Amino acid sequence: METVPHKLDIELKEALKSRDELKLSTLRMIKASLKNKEIEKMSPLTGDDIITVLSTLSKQRRESIDQYIAASRPDLAEKEERELKIIQEFLPNQLSPEELDAIIIDAIRESGASSPAEAGRVMKIVSPKTKGVADGKTVNNRVKELLSSKQG
């Protein structure tokens, strides 16, 4: 399996050759973010560190998309969506809704939670299992939905 930094270098060369400005700037931003994390950590990045950085960049793009849509700026939202797609190429495959539900249901059983107020207990179990493969906000919303349906 090729590493993310190696794949980044390959993609960067291809973007340079094809003169894809958006992809080039996005890949450079990913490389810079990884380098900054490595400097901050003062040691080489682990696979988890890389996933954390990429997940953070993805989350930032999703939040920007929401803000641009709310501000009636579809042009900027579309640019952020294209950047998000590029970032997601380097993340592990995302969980399907069914896979996510299975993890959450197991965690609900394990934690004994029975209401949305106890979502934090479930999230403590679910978060490590979904890191990098599911959006945290989506996971949290789904946990609350499943706990609400269990309650009613």
N, C-alpha and C positions, 0 to 999 in steps of 0.2 A: 504494500500500500504506500502510495506516495504521500509525503508529509504536506501539510498546508503551506509552509514556507516555500517548498519546492514547487508545488502547484502554482503558487502565487507568482514565482519567477517566470514560469512557463507562460502563464496567462498574460503577464506583463509584457513579455517579448511579443506575443501575438497581437496584443492591443497596440503596441508601438508600430508594428508592421502594417496593421490594418488601419491605423490612424483613427481608432475608436476613442475619441476624447473622453467621453463619460466613463467608459470602462477603465481607461488609463488612470484617470483622476481617482476613481473609486478604489482601484487596486493599490495605488500609491498611498491613499488614506488608510487602507487596511494595514499595509506594511508599516506605515508610520505609527499606527496605534499599537501594533504588536511590538515594535521596537521600543516605544515609550513604556509599555508594560514591562518589557525585559529590563529596561534601565531602572524603573521603579522597584522591581523585584530584586535587582542586582544578581540575577542568575538566569540561566536559560529557561525558556518557557516550557511547561509541560503541555500535554494535549489538553488537559482541563483548562489551563490558563488561556490557551488559544481559543477554545470554545467560549470561555467567559468573555473574552474581548470581542469575538464575532457576535455573540448574543447581545452584548451591550450595543454594538453598532447597529444591529438589526432593530433592537428596541427603540433606539434613537430615531431611526428612519420611520418606524411605524408611528411614533408620536408626532413626528414632523408631518407625515402624510395626513393624520387626523387634523392637525392645526391648519395646514394649508387648505384642506377641504372646507373646514369651518370658516376660513377667511376668504372663501371663493377664489382660490388660486389653483385651479386644476393643472396649470402648466408646471408649477413647482411641485405639486403632489405627484405628478407623473414622473418627474425627474427623480424624486425620492423613491418611488416604486421601482424604477429601473435600477437604482443603486442597491435597493434592498434585494432584488433578484440576484445581483452580482455577489453580494455578501453571502447570501444563502447558498450559493454554489460551493462555498467552503465549509459550511456547517454540515453535520451529519443529516441524513434524511429525517424529515420531520415526522412525528407520530401521526397516524390517522386518528380521526375522532373516536373510532372504536377502540384502538389501542390505548388512547389516553383515558377513555372511560374505564377500561379494565384496570388500569393502574390506580385510578382514583377510587374505584369501588373496593379494590383490595385494601387500600390505605384507610378507607372509612371503616371497614371491618376491623382492621388491625388496631386503629386508634379508639374504636368504640364511640366515635362522634355521632351525634344524632340531630344536630341542628346547625344552621349556618353560623351561629355564634362560635362554634367549635372548629371552624374552618382552619384556623391556625395549626391545630393539632394534626389535621390531615395534610396540610401543606408541608409540614416538617418531614413527613414521610414521602410525599410525592415529589417535592422539589429536587432532591438529589437524583431521582430516577428520570426526571424529564429535562434536566439541565442540558441546554443546547439542542434538544429535539422537540421542544414545544415552547411556545411563547408563554412567559410567566403570567401575564394578565389573562390570557385565554384559560390557562390551567386554573387560576384562582376563581374566575367566573364560573367555570364548569364545576369546580368543587362545591361552590355555593349553590349552584342549580341542583346538583345531585343531593346535597344535604337538605335543601328545601323540599324536594320531591319525597325524600325519605320521611320528613317530618309530617307532611300532609297526607 
